[in-house]
Amino acid sequence: MSWLSCTGLGFIAALYVLAGRWGFHRLGLAVNEEVDTNLILELRLWIVLCGTLLASVGLLHRARRDARPGEARFDPPLIAALLGFLGYMCASTAWSPDPLFSLTKVCDLLLVGMMCVGFALACLRQPAPRVLDAFWAAVVAATALLALTGVKQLLGGGAGARLAVMGGGPNIFARLMGLLAIGALYFWYWKGQAWFWIPVAATGVVLALLTGSRGGSAAITAGIITCLVVGRVPLRRLLLLLLLATAAITAVAMFSPLGEALSNSVQERFLRLTLNYEAGAGGASSNDGKVYLSGREILYARALQLGEDYPVAGAGLAAFPALRLGVYPHNLFLEVFCEGGVVGLLLLATVLATFARSALLRRQGLDGATVGAAVLVLLGSQASGDLYDSRALFLLMVMASATAVPGRQPAQSGTPLPQPSFTGAV
């Protein structure tokens, strides 16, 4: 039963992270094509309901017996901080310029809260390594299928200038490929088989570069570095990682059909538009010596101005689109500032600080890949997506804290790694 519960919980959590607002009604859509939101037709509602059902199982297990070594544990301060932030943002509907319009966003945040609390309860009395194994196995399997779909689409000439699949945008696809890369590093760290998992991770990075998402690529880099630092990967394994990853990326660039597309993406998106932005690039009429930001600088300025107009409590949930300033600011902190004010920012900072404290106290059992994925989503949310698109950040923080238990042995490479005793918080 424990294996079944862990597998189900990991699968549900992975679907929640990957599915977003996707539903079967989105099949056949072109890249960035608009579609009406329909909560009933979207997978996220049913995913969260399944997570809530598993939470009741976790509570039942908790009532029947005490915790054992190696089992996931609850983190009350983190959950309290998270609910405080989400609750305040929902309450800001009261002073939103269009309360009815903001109800959709209220539903988004309620689903985030329910899933995070549900996961924290569902994993009680479950072996933490099994929960992580199931989650990352589902993530890697799903993102690998998306990667194959993206490659097929690109080679067939149907992806256009930037790589994306199934009606999603290039930035979202880059984030998913980042999760593929970090998930592969997770299995390499804990299970070994470097000859397989490191090329898979390198493939995820290459496909992220093919999307042309500069923010996504930077977030992936930071996420991988965090994964390796938190995991305290020894130098011998780091050198092996660097060698195999370099070989895999070089092989793709020089000998595969993706090489030309990769070269064009790097030259256009990363070199010309960023380091040597020319007049007229990306449809702009003048550069004035600035980096091309796909129009985000306009959204950032509008969000900052709206926040300055309502600095304390913000303009209210969903005020940014309600005032027709844009769909969303494409920056998590600016969105919280303009809609929740300084109060909202402080509550969000409290969530992040509480997680940092919990991670520090539980560092001996902390999983580097899960923390690295949280960093990936946090940085990626500064250039793409809205508050709900950052849902994985909150779930990954809860997951990393809940599963931070000592004693798990990584795959060995040479001399066995020492495992310090657990001295963190309960």
C-alpha positions in Angstrom: 0.0 0.0 0.0 2.9 2.4 0.7 4.3 1.9 -2.8 0.8 2.5 -4.3 0.2 5.6 -2.2 3.6 7.1 -3.0 3.2 6.4 -6.7 -0.2 8.0 -6.8 0.9 11.0 -4.8 4.0 11.6 -7.0 2.0 11.2 -10.2 -0.7 13.6 -9.0 1.9 16.2 -7.9 3.8 15.9 -11.2 0.5 16.3 -13.2 -0.3 19.4 -11.2 3.1 20.9 -11.9 3.0 20.1 -15.6 -0.6 20.5 -16.6 -1.1 24.2 -15.8 -4.5 25.3 -17.3 -4.2 22.7 -20.0 -7.3 20.6 -21.0 -8.1 18.3 -23.9 -10.0 21.2 -25.5 -6.6 22.8 -26.1 -5.4 20.0 -28.5 -4.8 21.3 -32.0 -4.2 24.9 -30.9 -1.4 26.9 -32.5 1.4 28.4 -30.5 0.1 31.3 -28.3 -3.4 30.9 -29.7 -6.0 32.3 -27.2 -8.4 29.9 -25.5 -11.2 30.5 -23.0 -10.6 29.3 -19.5 -13.0 26.5 -18.5 -12.2 25.1 -15.0 -14.4 22.1 -15.5 -12.6 21.0 -18.7 -9.2 21.6 -17.3 -7.2 18.8 -15.6 -6.1 21.0 -12.7 -9.4 20.9 -10.9 -9.6 17.1 -10.9 -5.9 16.8 -10.0 -6.4 18.9 -6.9 -9.5 17.0 -5.9 -7.5 13.7 -6.2 -4.7 15.3 -4.0 -7.3 16.3 -1.5 -8.6 12.7 -1.3 -5.1 11.5 -0.7 -4.7 14.1 2.1 -7.5 12.3 4.0 -5.5 9.1 3.7 -2.4 10.9 5.1 -4.5 12.2 8.1 -5.7 8.6 8.7 -2.2 7.3 8.8 -1.1 10.1 11.1 -4.0 9.2 13.5 -3.0 5.5 13.6 0.7 5.7 14.4 3.7 7.9 15.1 6.3 8.9 12.5 9.2 6.6 11.7 12.7 7.5 10.6 12.9 8.4 6.9 9.2 9.3 6.6 8.0 12.7 5.3 7.0 15.2 7.9 4.7 18.3 8.1 6.2 21.8 8.2 3.6 24.0 10.0 5.5 27.4 9.7 5.8 27.0 5.9 2.2 26.0 5.4 1.0 28.9 7.7 3.1 31.4 5.7 1.9 30.1 2.4 -1.8 30.2 3.5 -1.3 33.7 4.9 0.0 35.0 1.6 -2.6 33.2 -0.6 -5.4 34.3 1.8 -4.3 37.9 1.7 -4.2 37.9 -2.1 -7.7 36.4 -2.3 -8.9 39.0 0.3 -7.6 41.8 -1.9 -10.5 41.0 -4.2 -12.5 43.3 -1.9 -10.8 46.4 -3.2 -10.2 45.2 -6.8 -11.6 47.5 -9.5 -13.6 44.5 -10.8 -14.4 41.9 -8.1 -16.3 39.7 -10.4 -13.5 39.6 -12.9 -11.1 38.6 -10.2 -13.1 35.5 -9.2 -11.2 33.4 -11.8 -7.9 34.3 -10.1 -9.4 33.6 -6.7 -10.1 30.0 -8.0 -6.5 29.8 -9.2 -5.1 30.7 -5.8 -7.6 28.4 -3.9 -6.4 25.5 -6.1 -2.8 26.4 -5.2 -3.5 26.4 -1.5 -5.5 23.2 -1.6 -2.8 21.3 -3.5 0.0 22.4 -1.3 -1.8 21.6 1.9 -3.1 18.4 0.4 0.3 17.2 -0.6 1.8 18.1 2.8 -0.9 16.0 4.5 -0.9 13.2 1.9 2.8 12.4 2.3 2.5 12.0 6.0 3.8 8.6 7.2 5.1 7.9 3.6 8.8 7.1 2.9 10.2 10.4 1.7 12.5 8.8 -1.0 9.7 6.9 -2.5 7.6 10.1 -2.8 10.4 11.9 -4.5 11.2 8.9 -6.8 7.6 8.7 -7.9 7.3 12.5 -8.5 10.5 12.8 -10.5 9.8 9.6 -12.5 6.4 11.1 -13.6 8.0 14.4 -14.4 10.8 12.9 -16.5 8.5 10.6 -18.3 6.0 13.3 -19.2 8.6 15.9 -20.2 10.5 13.4 -22.2 7.4 12.7 -24.3 7.0 16.5 -24.7 10.6 16.7 -25.8 10.1 14.0 -28.4 7.0 15.8 -29.6 8.9 19.1 -29.8 11.8 17.5 -31.8 9.4 15.9 -34.2 7.5 19.1 -34.7 10.8 21.1 -35.2 12.2 18.6 -37.7 8.9 18.6 -39.6 8.9 22.4 -39.9 5.8 22.9 -37.8 7.2 24.7 -34.8 8.0 28.0 -36.4 10.9 30.1 -35.3 10.7 29.1 -31.6 10.1 25.6 -30.2 6.8 25.0 -28.3 4.2 22.2 -28.3 0.5 21.5 -27.5 -0.6 25.1 -27.6 1.8 26.3 -25.0 4.4 29.1 -25.4 8.1 28.8 -25.8 8.8 30.1 -22.2 6.6 27.3 -20.7 8.3 24.7 -22.8 11.7 25.9 -21.7 10.6 25.6 -18.1 9.4 22.0 -18.8 12.7 21.1 -20.4 14.5 22.5 -17.4 12.5 20.1 -15.2 13.5 17.3 -17.5 17.2 18.2 -17.1 16.9 18.5 -13.3 14.8 15.3 -13.1 17.6 13.5 -15.0 20.1 14.9 -12.6 18.0 13.6 -9.7 18.2 10.0 -10.9 21.9 10.4 -11.7 22.6 11.6 -8.2 20.6 8.9 -6.4 20.7 6.0 -8.8 23.9 6.5 -10.8 23.9 5.4 -14.5 25.7 8.6 -15.6 26.0 7.3 -19.2 22.2 7.6 -19.6 21.0 10.4 -17.3 23.6 13.0 -18.0 22.9 13.0 -21.8 19.1 13.2 -21.0 19.8 16.3 -18.8 21.9 17.8 -21.6 19.1 17.2 -24.1 16.7 19.1 -21.9 19.2 22.1 -21.9 19.5 21.9 -25.7 15.8 21.9 -26.2 15.4 24.9 -23.8 17.9 26.8 -25.9 15.9 25.9 -29.0 12.9 27.7 -27.5 14.9 31.0 -27.6 13.7 31.7 -24.0 16.5 33.8 -22.5 14.8 34.0 -19.1 14.1 30.3 -19.1 17.6 29.4 -20.0 19.0 31.6 -17.2 16.6 30.0 -14.8 17.6 26.5 -15.9 21.3 27.4 -15.3 20.6 28.7 -11.8 18.4 25.6 -11.1 21.1 23.2 -12.1 23.8 25.0 -10.1 21.5 25.0 -7.0 20.8 21.3 -7.5 24.5 20.5 -7.5 25.4 22.8 -4.6 22.5 21.7 -2.3 23.3 18.0 -3.2 27.0 18.6 -2.4 28.1 16.6 -5.4 31.7 15.7 -5.1 34.3 17.0 -7.5 34.8 13.6 -9.2 31.1 13.4 -10.1 31.1 17.1 -11.2 33.9 16.4 -13.6 32.1 13.4 -15.0 28.9 15.5 -15.4 30.8 18.2 -17.2 32.5 15.8 -19.6 29.5 13.8 -20.6 27.2 16.9 -20.9 29.7 18.7 -23.1 30.1 15.6 -25.3 26.3 15.2 -25.6 25.7 18.9 -26.5 28.6 18.9 -29.0 27.3 15.8 -30.7 23.8 17.4 -31.0 25.2 20.7 -32.3 27.6 19.1 -34.9 26.1 15.9 -36.0 22.3 16.0 -35.5 19.6 17.7 -37.6 19.0 20.0 -34.6 22.4 21.6 -35.0 21.4 24.3 -37.5 18.3 25.2 -35.5 20.3 25.4 -32.3 22.9 27.7 -33.9 20.2 30.0 -35.4 18.4 30.2 -32.0 21.6 31.1 -30.1 22.6 33.7 -32.7 19.2 35.3 -32.9 17.8 35.2 -29.4 20.9 35.1 -27.2 23.5 37.1 -29.3 21.8 39.5 -31.6 18.8 40.4 -29.5 20.6 40.4 -26.2 24.3 41.2 -26.6 24.2 43.1 -29.9 20.6 44.3 -30.3 20.2 45.9 -33.7 17.6 48.5 -34.8 14.5 46.9 -35.9 15.2 43.5 -34.2 12.1 41.8 -33.0 9.9 44.4 -34.8 11.2 47.3 -32.8 11.9 50.6 -34.6 14.8 51.8 -32.4 17.1 50.2 -29.9 18.6 53.2 -28.0 21.3 50.8 -26.8 18.8 48.6 -25.0 18.3 44.9 -24.9 15.3 43.6 -26.7 12.8 42.4 -24.0 9.8 41.3 -26.2 7.8 44.3 -24.9 8.1 43.2 -21.3 9.7 46.5 -20.3 6.3 48.2 -21.0 4.4 45.7 -18.8 7.0 46.1 -16.1 6.6 49.9 -16.2 2.8 49.7 -16.0 2.9 47.3 -13.1 5.4 49.4 -11.2 3.3 52.5 -11.8 0.2 50.8 -10.6 2.0 49.6 -7.5 3.2 53.1 -6.8 -0.4 54.4 -7.1 -1.5 51.9 -4.5 1.7 51.1 -2.5 0.4 49.7 0.7 -2.4 47.2 -0.1 -2.2 47.2 -3.9 -4.9 47.8 -6.4 -6.5 44.4 -5.7 -6.4 40.9 -7.2 -6.5 40.9 -11.0 -6.4 44.7 -11.1 -3.7 44.6 -13.8 -5.8 42.9 -16.5 -9.0 44.5 -15.2 -7.6 48.0 -15.9 -6.5 46.7 -19.3 -2.8 47.2 -18.7 -2.1 43.7 -20.0 -2.9 40.1 -19.3 -0.3 40.0 -16.5 3.0 41.7 -15.8 5.2 38.7 -16.6 7.0 39.1 -13.3 5.9 37.5 -10.0 7.1 40.2 -7.7 5.7 43.0 -9.8 2.4 41.3 -10.0 2.2 40.8 -6.2 3.3 44.5 -5.7 0.8 46.1 -8.1 -2.1 43.9 -6.9 -1.2 43.2 -3.3 1.1 46.2 -2.5 3.9 46.2 0.0 1.8 44.0 2.3 1.6 41.3 -0.4 5.3 41.5 -1.1 6.1 41.1 2.6 3.9 38.1 2.9 5.6 36.5 -0.2 9.0 37.3 1.3 7.9 35.6 4.5 7.0 32.4 2.5 10.4 32.4 0.9 12.3 33.2 4.1 10.4 30.5 6.0 11.3 28.0 3.4 15.0 29.1 3.5 15.0 28.7 7.3 13.4 25.3 7.0 15.8 24.2 4.3 18.8 25.4 6.4 17.5 23.4 9.5 16.8 20.3 7.4 19.8 20.6 5.1 21.2 17.2 5.9 18.3 15.5 4.2 17.4 18.1 1.6 17.0 16.9 -2.0 19.1 19.1 -4.3 16.9 18.5 -7.4 13.7 19.6 -5.7 15.3 22.7 -4.4 16.9 23.4 -7.7 13.5 23.0 -9.5 12.0 25.5 -7.0 14.8 28.0 -7.9 14.2 27.4 -11.6 10.5 28.3 -11.3 11.2 31.2 -9.0 13.7 32.8 -11.5 11.6 31.8 -14.5 8.6 33.6 -13.0 10.4 36.9 -13.2 10.2 36.9 -16.9 7.1 34.7 -17.8 3.7 33.7 -16.4 1.4 34.9 -13.7 0.8 34.0 -10.1 -0.8 30.7 -10.9 1.9 29.8 -13.4 4.3 30.0 -10.3 2.3 27.2 -8.6 5.1 24.8 -8.9 7.3 27.1 -6.8 5.0 26.7 -3.8 4.5 23.0 -4.2 8.2 22.3 -4.7 9.0 24.3 -1.5 6.5 22.2 0.4 7.8 19.0 -1.1 11.4 19.8 -0.4 10.7 20.6 3.2 8.4 17.6 3.8 10.8 15.1 2.3 14.0 16.4 3.9 14.8 13.4 6.0 18.4 12.1 6.7 20.0 8.8 5.9 19.4 8.3 2.2 22.6 7.2 0.4 23.4 8.7 -3.0 25.0 6.6 -5.8 28.6 6.2 -5.0 31.5 7.3 -7.2 34.8 6.2 -5.5 35.0 6.9 -1.8 31.6 6.7 0.0 30.1 10.1 0.9 29.8 10.8 4.7 26.2 11.3 5.9 26.0 13.8 8.8 23.4 13.2 11.5 20.1 15.0 11.3 19.9 18.0 13.5 17.1 20.0 11.9 13.6 21.0 13.0 10.8 18.5 13.4 
